[in-house]
Amino acid sequence: MEIKKLTPPLTDDDVMNLKSGDNVLLTGVIYCARDAAHKKLVELMEKGEELPLDLQGQVIYYVGPTPAKPGQAIGSAGPTTSGRMDAYTPQMLEHGMKACIGKGSRSQAVKDALQKHKGVYLASVGGAGALLSKAIKKVEIVAYPELGPEAIQKLEVEDFPATVINDAYGNDLYEEGVKNYRVG
Amino acid sequence: MREIDAQSISNKVAEMCENANLYLGDDVLKALKDSYEKEESPTGKEVLKQILQNIDIAGDESIPLCQDTGYAVFFVEWGQEVLLNGGTLDEAINEGVKKGYQEGYLRKSIVKDPVNRDENTGDNTPAVIHTEMVPGDRVTIHFAPKGGGSENMSAVKMLKPSDGVEGIVNFVVEHVKNSGPNPCPPIVVGVGVGGTFDKVAQLAKKALLRPLGEPHPEKFYADLEKRLLEEINKLGIGPQGFGGRTTALAVHVESYPAHIASMPAAVNINCHVSRHQSVTL
């Protein structure tokens, strides 16, 4: 099986080269943010104020890890349900985000925004938090430390595995993959 | 009368909290390995490979299997000839949860108020505790940490008696279909049938505690479990919803007598990290 290597920040070409069903490995910097951080970012966007990080070409990972033990970069760190971020994702894409990683289906508005702004939605294996934590080498808080486990953090990753669910062409692995194996 | 100290319950509970989040039972492991061998979808096979690797890493390096270390759910069978000293059962269990989640570096996932959500209880308490008095002088505690993603894919339906077994099958299969990738397949499906609105939900959860591969003792329900598993695996959802043959590892049904006017049914789903531990004191 072919595996595509990605090194964020991503360009339009990187995104257009990805198809629903592709397996990828990410190396470099990605950012983690979930519900509370998204809410804060979108509030700033609506007020036209500066964001605490430049989203251009960036990859956002939806994760709420377990506490790191002494000597660990991060605890168990698998993806959380992406649907909770649907309300914020179109604006994140409009402000330059190129990819997000989570698990579970997205709304039609998110799929449309991925096509419009040339972005992709990736999924990692939900429930594989120990395995995925091994690909995260370093963690640093970049914004909203007061949110505790929901703060925006910079993650240095090496060969972080994910699969393309929604590409920029309107394809959806959750629909097409299932069709290939449905019986009756 | 046999006496048990609350502290010994707390210590046992703390141990269960840590172990359940690091090690899966042999039943789940076997079901996952069998699925890996059988899965036809290359993407699905890759997912199952990562799931099996995850189990090895979690055990070898003491990293929780999943970052969602769950709501702490307990089913307790308390022998009525046993006297508890030094606190109530709920206090003893919650003390154990607090200790286990703190010392095990597990995530504290409980907010104090379900609507105004800005305050975490800080120690993953309170636990959800179902207690049943049973004959004898033994105490059995079943523990199942329950992840939010799969718990959100639950449903109760008050079916009509005339809907019959077809009504149950349609409800369960349609519900799993609509849940798609969200509960982190391959899943374990707990089904409750009968009782009342509240009872049937509890039955569905209790069904998840049964070891995988152990059918219902009554033939009718064992056959229903088999049929539901076949129908669900025809959906094609596959590992993580990427498409494939393995959508569910097992379906367990629990039943209870029903009112002459009712046939309640409920579905509760566990993800592939189907964590359950039991201890008898």
Interface residues (C-beta under 8 A of the other chain):
Chain A: M1 G21 N23 V63 G64 P65 T66 P67 A68 K69 Q72 G75 S76 A77 G78 T80 T81 G83 K103 G104 S105 A123 V125 G126 G127 A128 G129 A130 L131 L132 S133 K134 G148 P149 P161 T163 L173 Y174 E176 G177 V178 K179 N180 Y181 R182 V183 G184
Chain B: E40 S41 P42 T43 G44 E46 V47 Q50 I51 Q53 N54 I57 A58 E61 S62 I63 P64 L65 C66 Q67 D68 T69 Y105 L106 R107 N120 G147 G148 G149 N152 G180 P181 N182 C184 K234 L235 G236 I237 G238 Q240 G241 F242 G243 G244 R245 C271 H272 V273
